[in-house]
Amino acid sequence: MFFPFKDDNPTRSFPLITWILIGANVFVFFQWQFSLSPEGWGTYLQSFGFVPKTFFEQAPEAFTKGDFSVVSPIYTSMFSHGSILHLFGNMLFLYLYGDNVEDAMGKVRFTLFYLTCGTIAALAQAYVAPGSPVPMVGASGAISGVIAGYLLLYPRANVRVFYWFFIFIGVWLVPAWVVLGLWVIEQMIALPASMKAAGGVAVMAHLGGFASGLLLTPLCKQAHVPLFQKPRTRAFSRKGRRIR
């Protein structure tokens, strides 16, 4: 097994929006979700999760009347999670990659980028399963867009990965294109099975968010920030020696 926990990519400013997003997700889960009964969980997910079937049934008439509240579950679902493990996994990836993407875009553009990727991710999942009554929750669609942004901007930045293989334990610096590339491959492999399942992981939302991140990053990054930046440290090492 391996576990990414830190990168070697510094930022020029404090990642305020990234920490606000992390704080908001954690607050919602522990303030409103954590203590819910099983019945309460069901009610919460139906109220604040994004349900494709409900959306497509209500959206045409609502939009005709100028009522856009039907889209609000897209955004409430982005700040809700199904479990502590679900929350932790998403917030780890946002912590690892969000600060640098925010730094490259600026706070306003990054906020819009994050919400747009999350919106496209939810709609992508809804498009492939329009009749699904299963509520979607989680920030992973938006964070998939952040991952795409990081991959375009810093593909050779190194990520510190804790590995454990039987008796072999340690930390290794692995290029972001390897760590995140494996994540993308994993999503593509999981897609066919997820399309057949009634619930579980919304893989199409991940891929939709990732695709939107690839398209939007060149438009949202600040003009002076280049794509495909050079690495700062040597890859596949343990001490992270700097490249001169």
Rosetta blueprint (number, residue, H / E / L):
1 M L
2 F E
3 F E
4 P E
5 F E
6 K E
7 D E
8 D L
9 N L
10 P L
11 T L
12 R L
13 S L
14 F L
15 P L
16 L H
17 I H
18 T H
19 W H
20 I H
21 L H
22 I H
23 G H
24 A H
25 N H
26 V H
27 F H
28 V H
29 F H
30 F H
31 Q H
32 W H
33 Q H
34 F L
35 S L
36 L L
37 S L
38 P H
39 E H
40 G H
41 W H
42 G H
43 T H
44 Y H
45 L H
46 Q H
47 S H
48 F H
49 G L
50 F E
51 V L
52 P H
53 K H
54 T H
55 F H
56 F H
57 E H
58 Q H
59 A H
60 P H
61 E H
62 A H
63 F H
64 T H
65 K L
66 G L
67 D L
68 F L
69 S H
70 V H
71 V H
72 S H
73 P H
74 I H
75 Y H
76 T H
77 S H
78 M L
79 F L
80 S L
81 H L
82 G L
83 S L
84 I H
85 L H
86 H H
87 L H
88 F H
89 G H
90 N H
91 M H
92 L H
93 F H
94 L H
95 Y H
96 L H
97 Y H
98 G H
99 D H
100 N H
101 V H
102 E H
103 D H
104 A H
105 M H
106 G L
107 K H
108 V H
109 R H
110 F H
111 T H
112 L H
113 F H
114 Y H
115 L H
116 T H
117 C H
118 G H
119 T H
120 I H
121 A H
122 A H
123 L H
124 A H
125 Q H
126 A H
127 Y H
128 V H
129 A L
130 P L
131 G L
132 S L
133 P L
134 V L
135 P L
136 M E
137 V L
138 G L
139 A L
140 S H
141 G H
142 A H
143 I H
144 S H
145 G H
146 V H
147 I H
148 A H
149 G H
150 Y H
151 L H
152 L H
153 L H
154 Y L
155 P L
156 R L
157 A L
158 N E
159 V E
160 R E
161 V E
162 F E
163 Y E
164 W E
165 F E
166 F L
167 I L
168 F E
169 I E
170 G E
171 V E
172 W E
173 L E
174 V E
175 P E
176 A H
177 W H
178 V H
179 V H
180 L H
181 G H
182 L H
183 W H
184 V H
185 I H
186 E H
187 Q H
188 M H
189 I H
190 A H
191 L H
192 P H
193 A H
194 S H
195 M H
196 K H
197 A L
198 A L
199 G L
200 G L
201 V L
202 A L
203 V H
204 M H
205 A H
206 H H
207 L H
208 G H
209 G H
210 F H
211 A H
212 S H
213 G H
214 L H
215 L H
216 L H
217 T H
218 P H
219 L H
220 C H
221 K L
222 Q L
223 A L
224 H L
225 V L
226 P L
227 L L
228 F L
229 Q L
230 K L
231 P L
232 R L
233 T E
234 R L
235 A L
236 F L
237 S L
238 R L
239 K L
240 G L
241 R L
242 R E
243 I L
244 R L
